[in-house]
Amino acid sequence: MGVAWDMVRDHPLLGVGLNSFVQHLPGRTAYGGTEALTRTFGANWPVVHDIYLLIWAEQGTIGFACFLAMLIGLLRTSWRNAKRCADPWLHALNVGALAGLCANLLDGLGSFFLRQMPGARLFWVIAAIIVAIDIWQRRNGAERPA
């Protein structure tokens, strides 16, 4: 995590570049340069196990702000769906998607799930369900009774 913070401090606005965290590891860790990292970890060097720090280091403050805005938008949309959706099946599906989204966001504090294909697919399926329910709700206009 210290290496990620150093990258954020060194490249605060635009970051070090998408998917380039490991290319910027040599010389920033206690392990040393390229040879020492390869000797210690083999061909797969470690990345920071916090998706938020990883995105902030790679994409900078601008990219990180956009990422947070997307997550906040998904949370707000899903919460609005949970309060308004009249269809009981879609309401239940949305509540499940909201719970899954919250679990993914919490998991991001200890993993880099969006960089692993199963986690990324799951995240985007959840996001698509939330947005699809919101669009259905807006087009059909049926409000949940108070």
N, CA, C and O of each residue as an XYZ file, in Angstrom:
584
protein
N       0.830     -1.184      0.000
C       0.000      0.000      0.000
C       0.876      1.250      0.000
O       0.509      2.273     -0.578
N       2.015      1.162      0.641
C       2.935      2.295      0.649
C       3.424      2.643     -0.746
O       3.572      3.818     -1.082
N       3.676      1.617     -1.563
C       4.114      1.842     -2.938
C       3.019      2.554     -3.727
O       3.306      3.464     -4.504
N       1.776      2.148     -3.536
C       0.664      2.792     -4.241
C       0.545      4.254     -3.823
O       0.350      5.125     -4.671
N       0.658      4.532     -2.527
C       0.605      5.926     -2.070
C       1.745      6.742     -2.663
O       1.554      7.903     -3.025
N       2.936      6.140     -2.764
C       4.066      6.848     -3.382
C       3.775      7.177     -4.837
O       4.107      8.264     -5.310
N       3.153      6.238     -5.550
C       2.798      6.490     -6.950
C       1.773      7.608     -7.060
O       1.855      8.446     -7.958
N       0.810      7.623     -6.150
C      -0.200      8.688     -6.154
C       0.467     10.034     -5.891
O       0.140     11.026     -6.543
N       1.399     10.076     -4.939
C       2.100     11.335     -4.638
C       2.968     11.790     -5.807
O       3.055     12.984     -6.092
N       3.611     10.834     -6.485
C       4.495     11.180     -7.601
C       3.737     11.574     -8.863
O       4.218     12.400     -9.638
N       2.561     10.995     -9.079
C       1.753     11.260    -10.275
C       0.306     11.524     -9.855
O      -0.576     10.717    -10.151
N       0.049     12.643     -9.170
C      -1.267     12.834     -8.551
C      -2.416     13.044     -9.530
O      -3.531     12.606     -9.248
N      -2.196     13.680    -10.640
C      -3.307     14.047    -11.510
C      -3.718     12.924    -12.465
O      -4.895     12.572    -12.531
N      -2.766     12.364    -13.200
C      -3.085     11.378    -14.236
C      -2.606      9.968    -13.915
O      -2.904      9.038    -14.665
N      -1.874      9.788    -12.822
C      -1.420      8.455    -12.444
C      -0.266      7.968    -13.294
O       0.286      8.720    -14.098
N       0.097      6.707    -13.115
C       1.232      6.118    -13.828
C       0.813      5.446    -15.124
O       1.670      5.057    -15.918
N      -0.470      5.304    -15.355
C      -0.958      4.685    -16.585
C      -1.748      3.427    -16.300
O      -1.423      2.660    -15.394
N      -2.788      3.229    -17.085
C      -3.676      2.092    -16.905
C      -2.924      0.781    -17.059
O      -2.162      0.604    -18.010
N      -3.137     -0.133    -16.131
C      -2.521     -1.465    -16.112
C      -0.997     -1.423    -16.097
O      -0.351     -2.315    -16.646
N      -0.419     -0.404    -15.480
C       1.042     -0.296    -15.461
C       1.623     -0.268    -14.049
O       2.780      0.111    -13.866
N       0.846     -0.660    -13.066
C       1.331     -0.638    -11.680
C       2.616     -1.442    -11.531
O       3.590     -0.951    -10.961
N       2.628     -2.671    -12.038
C       3.804     -3.531    -11.838
C       5.016     -3.023    -12.601
O       6.146     -3.278    -12.186
N       4.815     -2.313    -13.703
C       5.962     -1.770    -14.430
C       6.657     -0.676    -13.625
O       7.825     -0.373    -13.866
N       5.943     -0.084    -12.672
C       6.515      0.981    -11.853
C       6.974      0.482    -10.486
O       7.381      1.282     -9.643
N       6.913     -0.833    -10.254
C       7.363     -1.400     -8.979
C       8.878     -1.378     -8.789
O       9.334     -1.042     -7.696
N       9.682     -1.721     -9.803
C      11.128     -1.799     -9.563
C      11.685     -0.491     -8.989
O      11.446      0.602     -9.503
N      12.436     -0.659     -7.903
C      13.040      0.485     -7.241
C      12.147      1.141     -6.202
O      12.613      1.992     -5.445
N      10.884      0.768     -6.147
C       9.957      1.372     -5.183
C       9.685      0.462     -3.983
O       9.074      0.892     -3.006
N      10.127     -0.766     -4.053
C       9.836     -1.714     -2.969
C      11.118     -2.058     -2.210
O      12.221     -1.713     -2.633
N      10.947     -2.735     -1.095
C      12.100     -3.189     -0.310
C      12.851     -4.310     -1.021
O      13.976     -4.636     -0.644
N      12.240     -4.903     -2.045
C      12.873     -6.008     -2.764
C      13.900     -5.534     -3.764
O      14.757     -6.314     -4.180
N      13.839     -4.284     -4.158
C      14.815     -3.755     -5.097
C      14.297     -3.657     -6.515
O      13.130     -3.347     -6.751
N      15.195     -3.930     -7.462
C      14.885     -3.757     -8.871
C      14.220     -4.963     -9.513
O      13.683     -5.841     -8.838
N      14.272     -4.976    -10.831
C      13.601     -5.980    -11.645
C      14.061     -7.402    -11.313
O      13.238     -8.301    -11.137
N      15.372     -7.597    -11.228
C      15.898     -8.940    -10.970
C      15.462     -9.457     -9.594
O      15.083    -10.619     -9.450
N      15.521     -8.588     -8.598
C      15.147     -9.005     -7.248
C      13.658     -9.321     -7.156
O      13.266    -10.270     -6.477
N      12.829     -8.533     -7.834
C      11.388     -8.809     -7.839
C      11.099    -10.140     -8.524
O      10.277    -10.921     -8.043
N      11.768    -10.400     -9.639
C      11.566    -11.660    -10.358
C      12.057    -12.836     -9.527
O      11.414    -13.886     -9.494
N      13.179    -12.671     -8.865
C      13.713    -13.736     -8.023
C      12.762    -14.028     -6.853
O      12.583    -15.185     -6.472
N      12.166    -12.999     -6.296
C      11.294    -13.169     -5.133
C       9.911    -13.680     -5.509
O       9.377    -14.575     -4.854
N       9.321    -13.102     -6.581
C       7.926    -13.397     -6.914
C       7.741    -14.192     -8.207
O       6.623    -14.606     -8.514
N       8.786    -14.405     -8.947
C       8.647    -15.085    -10.234
C       8.141    -14.112    -11.296
O       8.422    -12.915    -11.238
N       7.399    -14.633    -12.258
C       6.931    -13.816    -13.378
C       5.758    -12.907    -13.012
O       5.523    -11.906    -13.688
N       5.020    -13.240    -11.954
C       3.831    -12.457    -11.573
C       4.119    -11.611    -10.345
O       4.016    -12.079     -9.211
N       4.478    -10.370    -10.588
C       4.758     -9.459     -9.482
C       3.461     -9.027     -8.831
O       2.433     -8.948     -9.503
N       3.484     -8.747     -7.541
C       2.245     -8.397     -6.835
C       1.803     -6.964     -7.121
O       2.617     -6.073     -7.362
N       0.495     -6.779     -7.086
C      -0.072     -5.430     -7.123
C      -0.684     -5.155     -5.758
O      -0.821     -6.060     -4.935
N      -1.046     -3.916     -5.527
C      -1.661     -3.567     -4.257
C      -3.036     -4.235     -4.183
O      -3.798     -4.204     -5.149
N      -3.341     -4.827     -3.057
C      -4.611     -5.545     -2.884
C      -5.675     -4.610     -2.323
O      -6.254     -4.865     -1.267
N      -5.915     -3.542     -3.038
C      -6.949     -2.561     -2.727
C      -7.290     -1.901     -4.061
O      -6.502     -1.115     -4.588
N      -8.462     -2.217     -4.606
C      -8.807     -1.741     -5.940
C      -8.844     -0.221     -6.004
O      -8.554      0.363     -7.048
N      -9.196      0.422     -4.903
C      -9.276      1.876     -4.890
C      -7.888      2.503     -5.001
O      -7.689      3.440     -5.775
N      -6.934      1.993     -4.234
C      -5.559      2.489     -4.346
C      -4.946      2.147     -5.696
O      -4.204      2.948     -6.264
N      -5.253      0.964     -6.210
C      -4.723      0.563     -7.505
C      -5.220      1.502     -8.604
O      -4.435      1.947     -9.442
N      -6.503      1.801     -8.604
C      -7.056      2.712     -9.614
C      -6.504      4.116     -9.434
O      -6.185      4.790    -10.413
N      -6.391      4.557     -8.192
C      -5.870      5.894     -7.940
C      -4.421      6.008     -8.405
O      -4.046      7.013     -9.010
N      -3.597      4.987     -8.129
C      -2.199      5.015     -8.549
C      -2.073      4.983    -10.066
O      -1.255      5.704    -10.637
N      -2.878      4.153    -10.721
C      -2.759      4.003    -12.174
C      -3.442      5.117    -12.960
O      -2.919      5.553    -13.986
N      -4.598      5.586    -12.498
C      -5.373      6.544    -13.274
C      -5.357      7.950    -12.692
O      -5.931      8.867    -13.280
N      -4.718      8.131    -11.564
C      -4.606      9.445    -10.964
C      -5.908      9.892    -10.322
O      -6.899      9.161    -10.296
N      -5.878     11.101     -9.811
C      -7.033     11.631     -9.102
C      -8.225     11.820    -10.030
O      -9.368     11.629     -9.616
N      -7.972     12.191    -11.275
C      -9.078     12.383    -12.225
C      -9.787     11.059    -12.492
O     -11.014     10.992    -12.415
N      -9.041     10.017    -12.802
C      -9.637      8.707    -13.051
C     -10.294      8.132    -11.816
O     -11.350      7.504    -11.904
N      -9.674      8.342    -10.659
C     -10.237      7.842     -9.414
C     -11.552      8.546     -9.091
O     -12.501      7.913     -8.630
N     -11.608      9.850     -9.331
C     -12.854     10.594     -9.101
C     -13.960     10.097    -10.024
O     -15.110      9.976     -9.603
N     -13.621      9.808    -11.277
C     -14.619      9.258    -12.218
C     -15.097      7.884    -11.758
O     -16.289      7.586    -11.841
N     -14.188      7.052    -11.278
C     -14.541      5.732    -10.776
C     -15.482      5.845     -9.581
O     -16.489      5.139     -9.514
N     -15.160      6.728     -8.638
C     -16.025      6.921     -7.479
C     -17.386      7.481     -7.882
O     -18.410      7.096     -7.318
N     -17.399      8.386     -8.853
C     -18.672      8.939     -9.329
C     -19.548      7.839     -9.924
O     -20.761      7.829     -9.713
N     -18.936      6.909    -10.668
C     -19.689      5.799    -11.228
C     -20.266      4.921    -10.114
O     -21.432      4.531    -10.170
N     -19.450      4.613     -9.104
C     -19.922      3.779     -8.003
C     -21.032      4.465     -7.221
O     -22.024      3.829     -6.864
N     -20.876      5.738     -6.956
C     -21.913      6.486     -6.236
C     -23.194      6.537     -7.063
O     -24.291      6.412     -6.519
N     -23.058      6.718     -8.373
C     -24.230      6.711     -9.253
C     -24.957      5.381     -9.224
O     -26.187      5.348     -9.178
N     -24.216      4.288     -9.251
C     -24.834      2.960     -9.174
C     -25.540      2.748     -7.838
O     -26.646      2.210     -7.792
N     -24.897      3.173     -6.757
C     -25.520      3.029     -5.438
C     -26.802      3.861     -5.337
O     -27.813      3.385     -4.819
N     -26.761      5.076     -5.822
C     -27.945      5.941     -5.767
C     -29.076      5.372     -6.630
O     -30.234      5.359     -6.214
N     -28.734      4.904     -7.825
C     -29.744      4.329     -8.715
C     -30.374      3.097     -8.084
O     -31.594      2.937     -8.108
N     -29.549      2.235     -7.524
C     -30.061      1.019     -6.912
C     -30.916      1.342     -5.680
O     -31.936      0.692     -5.452
N     -30.518      2.318     -4.902
C     -31.307      2.709     -3.730
C     -32.653      3.286     -4.167
O     -33.687      2.992     -3.569
N     -32.630      4.113     -5.220
C     -33.874      4.671     -5.763
C     -34.781      3.553     -6.274
O     -35.989      3.576     -6.037
N     -34.210      2.586     -6.967
C     -34.987      1.434     -7.435
C     -35.617      0.690     -6.257
O     -36.779      0.288     -6.319
N     -34.852      0.510     -5.193
C     -35.349     -0.237     -4.033
C     -36.523      0.479     -3.375
O     -37.410     -0.164     -2.814
N     -36.530      1.793     -3.443
C     -37.615      2.545     -2.823
C     -38.842      2.675     -3.722
O     -39.955      2.814     -3.216
N     -38.662      2.633     -5.066
C     -39.765      2.966     -5.963
C     -40.316      1.820     -6.791
O     -41.471      1.876     -7.213
N     -39.535      0.792     -7.035
C     -39.934     -0.234     -7.999
C     -41.199     -0.972     -7.553
O     -41.245     -1.550     -6.467
N     -42.214     -0.943     -8.404
C     -43.505     -1.551     -8.057
C     -43.537     -3.057     -8.314
O     -44.231     -3.787     -7.606
N     -42.807     -3.524     -9.301
C     -42.811     -4.953     -9.625
C     -42.057     -5.724     -8.543
O     -40.884     -5.439     -8.301
N     -42.697     -6.691     -7.886
C     -42.037     -7.385     -6.770
C     -40.812     -8.195     -7.198
O     -39.856     -8.303     -6.430
N     -40.818     -8.764     -8.400
C     -39.670     -9.546     -8.869
C     -38.481     -8.633     -9.152
O     -37.348     -8.935     -8.777
N     -38.753     -7.519     -9.815
C     -37.671     -6.580    -10.099
C     -37.166     -5.923     -8.815
O     -35.976     -5.637     -8.681
N     -38.072     -5.691     -7.886
C     -37.661     -5.125     -6.606
C     -36.709     -6.081     -5.893
O     -35.664     -5.663     -5.394
N     -37.067     -7.359     -5.845
C     -36.209     -8.354     -5.195
C     -34.870     -8.487     -5.919
O     -33.822     -8.587     -5.282
N     -34.911     -8.489     -7.249
C     -33.677     -8.571     -8.036
C     -32.788     -7.363     -7.760
O     -31.572     -7.498     -7.626
N     -33.396     -6.189     -7.675
C     -32.627     -4.977     -7.403
C     -32.011     -5.004     -6.012
O     -30.855     -4.618     -5.838
N     -32.776     -5.460     -5.015
C     -32.231     -5.534     -3.648
C     -31.041     -6.498     -3.626
O     -30.033     -6.226     -2.975
N     -31.157     -7.607     -4.327
C     -30.031     -8.540     -4.421
C     -28.838     -7.928     -5.119
O     -27.699     -8.135     -4.701
N     -29.088     -7.169     -6.188
C     -27.998     -6.500     -6.905
C     -27.349     -5.435     -6.024
O     -26.128     -5.278     -6.034
N     -28.158     -4.711     -5.268
C     -27.614     -3.710     -4.347
C     -26.730     -4.380     -3.294
O     -25.647     -3.883     -2.983
N     -27.187     -5.495     -2.751
C     -26.384     -6.223     -1.764
C     -25.085     -6.735     -2.396
O     -24.021     -6.663     -1.780
N     -25.177     -7.249     -3.622
C     -23.979     -7.715     -4.318
C     -23.010     -6.584     -4.611
O     -21.797     -6.752     -4.488
N     -23.539     -5.440     -4.997
C     -22.692     -4.278     -5.256
C     -21.981     -3.841     -3.977
O     -20.782     -3.562     -3.997
N     -22.708     -3.783     -2.877
C     -22.098     -3.411     -1.593
C     -21.019     -4.416     -1.188
O     -19.967     -4.027     -0.680
N     -21.276     -5.694     -1.411
C     -20.275     -6.715     -1.092
C     -19.034     -6.542     -1.960
O     -17.913     -6.672     -1.468
N     -19.224     -6.249     -3.248
C     -18.088     -6.002     -4.136
C     -17.291     -4.786     -3.697
O     -16.060     -4.814     -3.711
N     -17.975     -3.724     -3.310
C     -17.285     -2.509     -2.891
C     -16.485     -2.739     -1.616
O     -15.381     -2.213     -1.470
N     -17.025     -3.507     -0.710
C     -16.302     -3.839      0.511
C     -15.112     -4.751      0.201
O     -14.030     -4.579      0.762
N     -15.317     -5.706     -0.681
C     -14.248     -6.621     -1.077
C     -13.094     -5.860     -1.726
O     -11.940     -6.275     -1.617
N     -13.395     -4.755     -2.397
C     -12.367     -3.963     -3.065
C     -11.328     -3.395     -2.119
O     -10.237     -3.026     -2.553
N     -11.646     -3.315     -0.830
C     -10.667     -2.830      0.145
C      -9.545     -3.835      0.380
O      -8.487     -3.481      0.900
N      -9.777     -5.092     -0.004
C      -8.764     -6.115      0.228
C      -8.424     -6.932     -0.999
O      -7.739     -7.949     -0.894
N      -8.894     -6.504     -2.171
C      -8.594     -7.262     -3.386
C      -8.600     -6.325     -4.591
O      -8.949     -5.149     -4.482
N      -8.215     -6.860     -5.717
C      -8.268     -6.099     -6.963
C      -9.220     -6.815     -7.925
O      -8.855     -7.158     -9.049
N     -10.468     -7.033     -7.444
C     -11.467     -7.836     -8.134
C     -11.761     -7.358     -9.543
O     -12.041     -8.182    -10.414
N     -11.708     -6.064     -9.800
C     -12.034     -5.569    -11.142
C     -10.972     -5.921    -12.165
O     -11.215     -5.788    -13.364
N      -9.813     -6.361    -11.735
C      -8.755     -6.763    -12.655
C      -8.745     -8.258    -12.904
O      -7.962     -8.751    -13.716
N      -9.605     -8.976    -12.214
C      -9.717    -10.413    -12.420
C     -11.026    -10.658    -13.164
O     -12.062    -10.112    -12.785
N     -10.991    -11.453    -14.192
C     -12.151    -11.609    -15.080
C     -13.438    -12.026    -14.361
O     -14.473    -11.412    -14.619
N     -13.442    -13.026    -13.478
C     -14.724    -13.373    -12.830
C     -15.298    -12.220    -12.012
O     -16.499    -11.956    -12.074
N     -14.458    -11.537    -11.252
C     -14.929    -10.415    -10.453
C     -15.413     -9.255    -11.295
O     -16.423     -8.625    -10.982
N     -14.681     -8.974    -12.374
C     -15.078     -7.881    -13.261
C     -16.409     -8.194    -13.949
O     -17.282     -7.331    -14.046
N     -16.557     -9.427    -14.423
C     -17.828     -9.814    -15.055
C     -18.993     -9.687    -14.097
O     -20.049     -9.164    -14.452
N     -18.797    -10.166    -12.887
C     -19.843    -10.084    -11.877
C     -20.215     -8.630    -11.592
O     -21.397     -8.296    -11.512
N     -19.229     -7.782    -11.441
C     -19.485     -6.368    -11.177
C     -20.308     -5.740    -12.300
O     -21.283     -5.037    -12.031
N     -19.929     -5.987    -13.551
C     -20.635     -5.351    -14.669
C     -22.020     -5.946    -14.886
O     -22.918     -5.244    -15.351
N     -22.216     -7.218    -14.563
C     -23.558     -7.806    -14.624
C     -24.456     -7.153    -13.574
O     -25.604     -6.814    -13.858
N     -23.930     -6.977    -12.365
C     -24.694     -6.305    -11.310
C     -25.045     -4.881    -11.731
O     -26.184     -4.443    -11.565
N     -24.066     -4.161    -12.276
C     -24.313     -2.786    -12.723
C     -25.375     -2.755    -13.824
O     -26.237     -1.877    -13.830
N     -25.314     -3.702    -14.746
C     -26.298     -3.752    -15.835
C     -27.698     -4.042    -15.312
O     -28.670     -3.464    -15.799
N     -27.813     -4.921    -14.335
C     -29.120     -5.224    -13.740
C     -29.706     -3.971    -13.091
O     -30.884     -3.663    -13.274
N     -28.891     -3.262    -12.344
C     -29.357     -2.048    -11.671
C     -29.833     -1.012    -12.682
O     -30.902     -0.427    -12.514
N     -29.061     -0.787    -13.712
C     -29.420      0.218    -14.723
C     -30.643     -0.228    -15.520
O     -31.510      0.591    -15.826
N     -30.725     -1.514    -15.858
C     -31.883     -2.010    -16.606
C     -33.174     -1.855    -15.800
O     -34.208     -1.483    -16.354
N     -33.121     -2.133    -14.515
C     -34.308     -1.972    -13.676
C     -34.695     -0.501    -13.594
O     -35.880     -0.169    -13.607
N     -33.706      0.380    -13.509
C     -33.985      1.815    -13.468
C     -34.658      2.274    -14.761
O     -35.617      3.046    -14.725
N     -34.163      1.807    -15.885
C     -34.763      2.180    -17.177
C     -36.182      1.629    -17.275
O     -37.089      2.335    -17.717
N     -36.384      0.382    -16.871
C     -37.728     -0.198    -16.900
C     -38.673      0.617    -16.034
O     -39.799      0.919    -16.432
N     -38.198      0.971    -14.839
C     -39.023      1.744    -13.909
C     -39.389      3.104    -14.502
O     -40.535      3.538    -14.383
N     -38.446      3.771    -15.128
C     -38.717      5.089    -15.719
C     -39.684      5.004    -16.886
O     -40.548      5.866    -17.042
N     -39.546      3.974    -17.705
C     -40.419      3.837    -18.888
C     -41.818      3.408    -18.528
O     -42.779      3.813    -19.183
N     -41.950      2.599    -17.503
C     -43.258      2.074    -17.124
C     -43.944      2.913    -16.054
O     -45.164      2.843    -15.905
N     -43.199      3.685    -15.325
C     -43.722      4.657    -14.406
C     -44.563      4.153    -13.261
O     -45.135      4.963    -12.531
N     -44.664      2.873    -13.073
C     -45.458      2.347    -11.968
C     -44.685      2.563    -10.674
O     -43.585      2.037    -10.502
N     -45.264      3.337     -9.769
C     -44.615      3.614     -8.487
C     -45.070      2.615     -7.440
O     -46.205      2.140     -7.485
N     -44.231      2.304     -6.537
C     -44.530      1.407     -5.435
C     -45.499      2.116     -4.477
O     -45.280      3.283     -4.149
N     -46.533      1.461     -4.034
C     -47.445      2.126     -3.099
C     -46.750      2.428     -1.769
O     -45.918      1.653     -1.299
N     -47.100      3.545     -1.187
C     -46.447      3.976      0.054
C     -46.882      3.158      1.251
O     -46.420      3.401      2.366
